Amino acid sequence: MKLKKKLISTALCATMVGGLLAGCGSASSTGSTAAGSTKSIDNSKITIGVSIWSSTDVLGSQCKKVLDEAAKALGVNVQYVDQGHVSEKVTASVETLCAAGCQGIIICNSSDTEMTSAIKTCNDNKVYLAQFFRIISKDNSPDIYKAAEQSAYYVGAVHENEVENGEKLVKILLDKGDRDIGLIGWEQGDATWLGRYEGYKKGVEEWNKDHADDQAKLSEPQYAGTTSDGGAKAANALMSADPNLDAIIPAGGGGDPLLGAISAIEAAGKTKDIDVVSTDFLDDLGDRLQNGSMAGESGGHYCDPLYAFMMVYNAIKGTNGFTDFSGKFDEIEFPYLYVSSPDDYAEYQKYFVDQLPYTDDEMVALSNENFDALKKSAESLSIEDAAQRAGGGSTGSIVTSASSGVTSAAS
C-alpha cells in the first residue's frame, strides 16, 4: 500500500474529537527516547491519539470512557479519530493524528495491510504506535510483522485469544442443545474476525468428533460490516436460508451488528427459537440474558486499549524500560470475561459498568509499571480482581480467564 501525502489541512484536523484532560499525576519526567537521547517531558504537553472504528457505539464508548479517565489521571491530552474500519480512513487517521502533533498513537485497525502505512507514517514522524484489540499475524503477514519488529517506534499490541474465545462461545451454544448455528462476520480479512472464525469452527469440529450421533453444523459467514442494518440483513439471510436454525453468532464489530441481528430475530418472532451469543457486552446485557434474547457473551475487555495507552505513554516518557523497540515489540494477551446468566452479569455490572475497574490512583500506579508487571496486571483482571480491589471481597460469580482457560467459582 502506497503511503498517502501527509494530511495537514485544518479542515481534516477539525474532524478529530479530542481535548485536553487535566488531572493528577502530571509531573515532568526524564527518560530515554528511541533515538537514545534524554529529555524532560511535562505530561500536559503529551498528546496520545486514538484511531478507533467508533468512539460512540457500545464497545467504542466504553473504550473512550476508560481512556478519558486515564488521560485525566495522568494529566495528558487525548484525541480521537473515528475511522469506521474503512481502510483508507484507517491509514488517513494515523496521518491526521501525526499531523496534529501526537507523540503516540494507539490503533484498532481493520486489517494487517493497513499497518504497513501506519508503521511507516509513525517511523517518519517519530511517533510511537501500539495496537489494541489487534496484533499483526506473523503467519499471514510475515513482511508486515517484520516491519513492526524492525521499527523503533512500534511499541507492541494488546489483544485477546480469539481462537479460544470462539471455541468457548460455541460451547455455550452446544451445551444449551443448539446444533444448527448461523454465523455473522464483519470484515473479510480482519485478523480478529479470522481468529474467532477459526475458534467457532474448531469448537464445532471437536464436538462432532466426540458426538457421532449428535452432530452440529456451522453456516458459512454472512458479512455485516459494523452497522446495525448490516447485522439485521445478515440475520434475515441466515433465517431465510435455513428454517431450522437454532442459534446465531454475530461475531462482533463493536456491538451494532449484534443489535441489528437481535432486532431481526425479534421481528421474526424467533427469540425463543434462536439462541444468540456474541462478543462485546451490550449495555442491557443483563436484561437480555433475563428475557432470552441473548444466551451468553464474551466481553468486558474494554480495558484492552487502556494497556496499549499505558505502553505508548511510557514510550513517550522513556520510562519503566519502554525505551528501545528496534528488533522487538511487546505483546499482551488480554483476558475476556464470559457471562451466560443474569447473575453473572450482575456482578460484572457492579464493578465494570457502575464504576470503572480501576480508580485514578490505580491507573497512575499502572503507568509506573514495567512491561512484565503491566502484562501481569492485564492478565489478572477479572470480576473477582476488580471486586477485591474495590473492597467487595468474593463475588460468587463465574469468572473465566480467556488467557488461561481456567474457570473459577468464587465461594
C-alpha positions as CSV (number, residue, x, y, z in Angstrom):
1,M,0.0,0.0,0.0
2,K,1.5,3.4,-1.0
3,L,1.7,6.0,1.7
4,K,-0.5,9.0,1.1
5,K,0.8,12.5,1.4
6,K,0.6,13.8,4.9
7,L,-2.7,15.4,5.8
8,I,-2.3,18.8,7.4
9,S,-5.3,20.8,6.3
10,T,-7.2,22.5,9.1
11,A,-10.5,21.0,7.9
12,L,-9.3,17.5,8.2
13,C,-7.7,18.0,11.6
14,A,-11.1,19.5,12.7
15,T,-12.7,16.1,12.2
16,M,-11.0,14.8,15.2
17,V,-12.7,14.5,18.5
18,G,-10.5,15.2,21.4
19,G,-9.3,17.7,24.0
20,L,-7.2,18.5,27.0
21,L,-7.9,16.4,30.0
22,A,-6.0,17.7,33.0
23,G,-5.7,15.8,36.3
24,C,-3.4,14.3,38.9
25,G,0.0,12.8,38.0
26,S,1.1,15.5,35.6
27,A,4.7,15.9,36.9
28,S,7.6,16.0,34.5
29,S,9.8,13.0,34.0
30,T,13.2,12.4,32.4
31,G,13.7,9.3,30.2
32,S,15.5,7.9,27.2
33,T,13.9,8.2,23.8
34,A,14.1,5.7,21.0
35,A,16.9,7.7,19.5
36,G,18.9,7.4,22.7
37,S,18.7,11.0,23.9
38,T,17.1,12.0,27.2
39,K,14.7,14.9,27.8
40,S,12.2,16.0,30.4
41,I,8.6,15.8,29.2
42,D,5.7,17.5,31.1
43,N,2.6,15.4,30.9
44,S,0.5,18.4,30.0
45,K,2.5,18.6,26.7
46,I,1.8,14.9,25.9
47,T,-0.9,14.1,23.4
48,I,-1.8,10.5,22.6
49,G,-4.0,9.8,19.6
50,V,-6.7,7.1,19.3
51,S,-7.6,5.6,15.9
52,I,-10.8,3.7,16.6
53,W,-13.6,2.3,14.5
54,S,-16.1,4.3,16.6
55,S,-16.0,6.1,19.9
56,T,-19.8,6.2,20.2
57,D,-21.0,2.6,19.7
58,V,-21.4,0.2,22.6
59,L,-17.8,-1.0,22.9
60,G,-16.2,2.1,21.5
61,S,-17.9,4.4,24.0
62,Q,-16.6,2.1,26.8
63,C,-13.1,2.3,25.5
64,K,-13.4,6.1,25.3
65,K,-14.6,6.3,28.9
66,V,-11.7,4.4,30.3
67,L,-9.2,6.2,28.1
68,D,-10.6,9.6,29.0
69,E,-10.3,8.7,32.7
70,A,-6.7,7.5,32.2
71,A,-5.8,10.7,30.4
72,K,-7.3,12.7,33.2
73,A,-5.5,10.7,35.9
74,L,-2.1,11.2,34.1
75,G,-2.7,14.8,33.1
76,V,-2.1,14.1,29.4
77,N,-4.1,15.0,26.2
78,V,-6.1,12.5,24.2
79,Q,-7.5,12.9,20.7
80,Y,-9.8,10.5,18.8
81,V,-10.4,9.8,15.1
82,D,-13.3,7.5,14.2
83,Q,-12.4,5.6,11.0
84,G,-15.2,3.1,10.7
85,H,-12.8,0.3,9.9
86,V,-12.6,1.7,6.3
87,S,-9.1,1.0,5.1
88,E,-8.4,4.4,3.5
89,K,-9.8,6.1,6.7
90,V,-7.7,3.9,9.0
91,T,-4.4,4.9,7.2
92,A,-5.5,8.5,7.0
93,S,-6.3,8.6,10.7
94,V,-2.7,7.9,11.6
95,E,-1.5,10.6,9.2
96,T,-4.0,13.1,10.7
97,L,-3.0,12.3,14.3
98,C,0.7,12.7,13.4
99,A,0.0,16.0,11.7
100,A,-1.9,17.1,14.8
101,G,1.2,16.7,16.9
102,C,0.5,13.4,18.8
103,Q,3.7,11.9,20.2
104,G,2.0,8.5,20.4
105,I,-1.0,6.7,18.8
106,I,-3.0,3.6,19.7
107,I,-4.9,2.0,16.9
108,C,-7.6,-0.6,16.2
109,N,-7.1,-1.3,12.6
110,S,-9.3,-3.5,10.3
111,S,-6.6,-5.5,8.5
112,D,-2.9,-6.2,8.7
113,T,-2.2,-4.4,5.4
114,E,-3.1,-1.0,6.9
115,M,-0.3,-1.4,9.4
116,T,2.3,-1.1,6.6
117,S,1.3,2.5,6.1
118,A,0.7,3.1,9.8
119,I,4.1,1.9,10.9
120,K,5.9,3.9,8.1
121,T,4.0,7.1,9.0
122,C,4.9,6.8,12.6
123,N,8.5,6.0,11.8
124,D,8.7,9.1,9.6
125,N,7.2,11.3,12.2
126,K,8.9,9.6,15.2
127,V,5.6,8.8,16.8
128,Y,5.1,5.8,19.0
129,L,2.4,3.3,17.9
130,A,0.6,0.4,19.6
131,Q,-2.4,-1.7,18.5
132,F,-5.4,-2.6,20.7
133,F,-7.8,-5.5,20.0
134,R,-5.4,-6.4,17.2
135,I,-2.0,-7.9,16.5
136,I,-0.2,-8.4,13.2
137,S,-0.3,-12.1,12.1
138,K,3.2,-13.5,11.8
139,D,1.9,-16.4,9.7
140,N,-0.4,-14.4,7.4
141,S,1.6,-11.2,7.1
142,P,5.3,-12.0,7.7
143,D,6.6,-8.9,5.9
144,I,4.4,-6.5,7.9
145,Y,5.3,-8.4,11.1
146,K,9.0,-7.9,10.3
147,A,8.5,-4.2,9.7
148,A,6.8,-4.0,13.1
149,E,9.8,-5.8,14.7
150,Q,12.3,-3.5,13.0
151,S,10.5,-0.3,13.8
152,A,12.0,1.9,16.6
153,Y,8.5,3.3,17.2
154,Y,6.2,0.3,17.0
155,V,5.7,-0.4,20.8
156,G,3.5,-3.5,20.6
157,A,0.0,-4.9,20.7
158,V,-2.7,-5.7,23.3
159,H,-5.2,-8.3,22.0
160,E,-7.3,-11.3,23.0
161,N,-7.0,-15.1,22.4
162,E,-9.7,-15.0,19.7
163,V,-9.5,-18.7,18.8
164,E,-10.2,-19.7,22.4
165,N,-12.9,-17.1,22.5
166,G,-14.6,-18.7,19.5
167,E,-14.4,-22.1,21.0
168,K,-15.9,-21.0,24.3
169,L,-18.8,-19.2,22.7
170,V,-19.7,-22.2,20.5
171,K,-19.5,-24.5,23.6
172,I,-22.1,-22.3,25.4
173,L,-24.5,-22.9,22.5
174,L,-23.7,-26.6,22.2
175,D,-24.2,-27.1,25.9
176,K,-27.6,-25.4,25.6
177,G,-28.6,-28.0,22.9
178,D,-28.1,-25.9,19.8
179,R,-26.9,-27.8,16.7
180,D,-27.7,-25.6,13.7
181,I,-25.6,-22.4,14.0
182,G,-25.6,-19.4,11.7
183,L,-22.6,-17.1,11.6
184,I,-22.3,-13.4,11.0
185,G,-18.9,-11.8,10.4
186,W,-18.0,-8.2,9.9
187,E,-15.0,-7.7,7.6
188,Q,-13.2,-10.3,5.5
189,G,-9.5,-10.4,6.2
190,D,-9.7,-8.8,9.6
191,A,-7.3,-10.7,11.9
192,T,-9.6,-10.7,14.9
193,W,-12.5,-12.0,12.9
194,L,-10.4,-14.7,11.4
195,G,-9.2,-15.8,14.8
196,R,-12.8,-16.0,16.1
197,Y,-13.9,-17.8,13.0
198,E,-11.2,-20.4,13.5
199,G,-12.4,-20.9,17.1
200,Y,-16.0,-21.4,16.1
201,K,-15.1,-24.0,13.5
202,K,-12.7,-25.7,15.9
203,G,-15.4,-25.9,18.6
204,V,-17.9,-27.5,16.2
205,E,-15.3,-29.9,14.9
206,E,-14.4,-31.0,18.4
207,W,-18.0,-31.5,19.3
208,N,-18.7,-33.6,16.2
209,K,-15.6,-35.7,16.8
210,D,-17.0,-36.7,20.2
211,H,-20.7,-36.9,19.3
212,A,-21.1,-39.1,16.2
213,D,-24.8,-39.4,16.7
214,D,-25.4,-35.8,17.7
215,Q,-23.7,-33.7,15.0
216,A,-23.7,-29.9,14.9
217,K,-23.1,-27.6,11.9
218,L,-21.9,-24.1,11.3
219,S,-23.0,-22.0,8.4
220,E,-20.7,-20.1,6.0
221,P,-20.5,-16.5,7.3
222,Q,-22.8,-13.7,6.3
223,Y,-20.9,-10.4,6.4
224,A,-22.5,-7.4,8.1
225,G,-19.8,-4.7,8.3
226,T,-20.0,-2.8,11.5
227,T,-23.6,-1.5,11.3
228,S,-26.9,-2.5,12.9
229,D,-28.5,-2.6,9.5
230,G,-25.9,-4.9,8.2
231,G,-26.4,-7.2,11.2
232,A,-30.2,-7.3,10.6
233,K,-29.7,-8.1,6.9
234,A,-27.3,-10.9,7.7
235,A,-29.6,-12.5,10.3
236,N,-32.5,-12.3,7.9
237,A,-30.5,-14.0,5.2
238,L,-29.5,-16.8,7.6
239,M,-33.0,-17.4,8.8
240,S,-34.4,-17.4,5.2
241,A,-31.7,-19.9,4.1
242,D,-32.3,-22.3,7.0
243,P,-35.7,-22.5,8.7
244,N,-34.2,-25.0,11.2
245,L,-31.6,-22.5,12.5
246,D,-31.5,-22.7,16.3
247,A,-28.6,-20.3,17.0
248,I,-26.8,-17.3,15.6
249,I,-23.3,-15.9,16.4
250,P,-22.8,-12.3,15.4
251,A,-19.0,-12.4,15.7
252,G,-18.6,-8.8,16.8
253,G,-17.9,-5.4,15.2
254,G,-18.4,-3.2,18.2
255,G,-21.9,-4.2,19.2
256,D,-24.0,-2.6,16.5
257,P,-24.2,-5.8,14.2
258,L,-25.4,-7.7,17.2
259,L,-28.1,-5.3,17.9
260,G,-29.3,-5.5,14.3
261,A,-29.3,-9.3,14.4
262,I,-31.3,-9.4,17.7
263,S,-33.8,-6.9,16.2
264,A,-34.3,-9.1,13.1
265,I,-34.7,-12.3,15.3
266,E,-37.3,-10.5,17.4
267,A,-39.2,-9.1,14.4
268,A,-39.3,-12.7,13.0
269,G,-40.8,-13.9,16.3
270,K,-38.0,-16.3,16.9
271,T,-36.5,-15.0,20.1
272,K,-37.4,-18.3,21.9
273,D,-36.2,-20.5,19.0
274,I,-32.8,-19.0,18.2
275,D,-30.1,-18.6,20.8
276,V,-27.6,-15.8,20.3
277,V,-24.0,-15.5,21.6
278,S,-21.5,-12.8,20.7
279,T,-18.6,-10.7,21.8
280,D,-18.7,-7.1,23.1
281,F,-21.0,-6.7,26.0
282,L,-24.2,-4.7,25.4
283,D,-25.4,-2.0,27.8
284,D,-28.5,-4.0,28.5
285,L,-27.0,-7.5,28.5
286,G,-28.4,-8.3,31.9
287,D,-31.9,-7.7,30.7
288,R,-31.3,-9.7,27.5
289,L,-29.9,-12.7,29.4
290,Q,-33.1,-12.5,31.5
291,N,-35.5,-12.3,28.6
292,G,-33.7,-14.8,26.5
293,S,-32.7,-12.6,23.6
294,M,-29.0,-13.4,24.5
295,A,-27.7,-16.8,25.6
296,G,-24.2,-15.7,26.5
297,E,-21.5,-13.3,25.6
298,S,-17.8,-12.6,25.9
299,G,-16.6,-9.1,26.7
300,G,-15.5,-6.9,29.5
301,H,-12.3,-6.3,27.6
302,Y,-12.7,-2.5,27.1
303,C,-9.6,-2.0,29.3
304,D,-7.5,-3.6,26.4
305,P,-6.8,-0.1,24.9
306,L,-6.0,1.2,28.4
307,Y,-2.9,-1.1,28.4
308,A,-1.9,0.0,24.9
309,F,-2.3,3.6,26.1
310,M,0.0,2.9,29.1
311,M,2.6,1.3,26.8
312,V,2.7,4.3,24.5
313,Y,2.6,6.7,27.4
314,N,5.8,5.1,28.8
315,A,7.4,5.0,25.4
316,I,6.9,8.8,25.1
317,K,8.3,9.4,28.6
318,G,11.1,6.9,28.1
319,T,10.3,5.3,31.4
320,N,10.0,1.9,33.0
321,G,12.1,0.2,30.4
322,F,10.0,1.3,27.4
323,T,12.9,2.8,25.6
324,D,14.2,0.6,22.7
325,F,11.9,-1.2,20.4
326,S,14.0,-1.8,17.3
327,G,14.2,-5.6,16.7
328,K,11.3,-6.4,19.0
329,F,8.0,-5.4,20.3
330,D,5.8,-6.2,23.3
331,E,2.6,-8.2,23.3
332,I,-0.1,-8.6,26.0
333,E,-2.9,-11.1,25.7
334,F,-5.8,-9.6,27.5
335,P,-8.5,-11.9,29.1
336,Y,-12.1,-12.0,28.1
337,L,-14.9,-12.3,30.7
338,Y,-17.8,-14.7,29.9
339,V,-21.3,-14.4,31.2
340,S,-24.3,-16.7,30.4
341,S,-26.7,-15.8,33.2
342,P,-28.3,-12.7,34.7
343,D,-26.4,-13.4,38.0
344,D,-23.1,-13.4,36.1
345,Y,-23.8,-10.1,34.5
346,A,-25.0,-8.5,37.8
347,E,-21.5,-8.9,39.2
348,Y,-19.9,-7.6,36.1
349,Q,-22.2,-4.6,36.1
350,K,-21.2,-3.8,39.7
351,Y,-17.5,-3.5,39.0
352,F,-17.2,-2.7,35.3
353,V,-20.4,-0.7,34.4
354,D,-21.5,1.2,37.5
355,Q,-17.8,2.1,38.0
356,L,-14.6,1.5,36.2
357,P,-12.5,-1.4,37.3
358,Y,-9.6,0.9,38.1
359,T,-9.5,4.1,40.2
360,D,-7.5,7.1,39.1
361,D,-4.8,6.2,41.7
362,E,-4.6,2.7,40.3
363,M,-4.3,4.0,36.8
364,V,-1.3,6.1,37.9
365,A,0.2,3.1,39.5
366,L,-0.3,1.1,36.3
367,S,1.6,3.9,34.4
368,N,4.6,3.3,36.7
369,E,4.9,-0.4,36.0
370,N,7.5,-2.0,33.7
371,F,6.3,-4.3,30.9
372,D,6.3,-7.5,32.8
373,A,4.3,-6.0,35.7
374,L,1.9,-4.3,33.3
375,K,1.3,-7.6,31.5
376,K,0.7,-9.4,34.8
377,S,-1.8,-6.7,35.8
378,A,-3.6,-7.0,32.5
379,E,-3.8,-10.8,32.6
380,S,-5.1,-10.8,36.2
381,L,-8.1,-8.5,35.5
382,S,-11.3,-10.3,36.3
383,I,-14.6,-9.6,38.1
384,E,-13.1,-11.1,41.3
385,D,-9.9,-9.0,40.9
386,A,-11.9,-5.8,40.5
387,A,-14.2,-6.7,43.4
388,Q,-11.3,-7.3,45.8
389,R,-9.5,-4.0,44.9
390,A,-12.9,-2.2,45.4
391,G,-13.2,-3.9,48.8
392,G,-16.1,-6.1,47.7
393,G,-14.4,-9.4,48.5
394,S,-15.6,-12.6,46.9
395,T,-18.3,-12.1,44.3
396,G,-19.7,-15.6,43.9
397,S,-19.8,-15.2,40.1
398,I,-18.2,-17.4,37.5
399,V,-15.1,-15.7,36.2
400,T,-13.3,-17.2,33.2
401,S,-9.9,-16.2,32.1
402,A,-9.5,-16.4,28.4
403,S,-5.7,-16.5,28.6
404,S,-5.6,-19.4,30.9
405,G,-8.8,-21.2,30.2
406,V,-9.4,-21.6,33.9
407,T,-12.9,-21.2,35.3
408,S,-13.2,-20.5,39.0
409,A,-16.3,-20.2,41.1
410,A,-15.9,-17.8,43.9
411,S,-17.1,-19.4,47.2
